[in-house]
Amino acid sequence: MDDDTEVEMIELLGDEYADALLGAVFEDDGTPVPCYSSSAVMNHLLLSGHDEDSALAAVEEATEGMKMLWIHDLELEVEFVADDKPHLTLVPSKKDLH
């Protein structure tokens, strides 16, 4: 590692949540903010014997005063309706027009 390399220290949840760490976003001043998967953290706690209420309490306690972002799963329902209309139009290039 070069001596000129800057290293930013960020506060992370414990090692047991390493799989839930998705990455970081950076503030305007370059400070990294860790981003965790909320579902991965909750699944870890639920599989560790917590019920939903005690898991939420454990998350609140572990993250108190910590700067971080939660990434939540999206529940999207994609609906595709087939029709007879064309969906792709081929446009000749300029060289084909001459």
PEWOKA-V589159 format. One record per run of one state. SS is the DSSP state (alpha for helix, beta for strand, coil for the rest). FROM is the first residue (numbers start at 1). LEN is the number of residues. If there is no record, write none. Layout:
ss & from & len
SS & FROM & LEN
SS & FROM & LEN
This chain:
ss & from & len
coil & 1 & 14
alpha & 15 & 6
beta & 21 & 6
coil & 27 & 5
beta & 32 & 6
alpha & 38 & 10
coil & 48 & 4
alpha & 52 & 12
coil & 64 & 4
beta & 68 & 4
coil & 72 & 22
alpha & 94 & 4
coil & 98 & 1
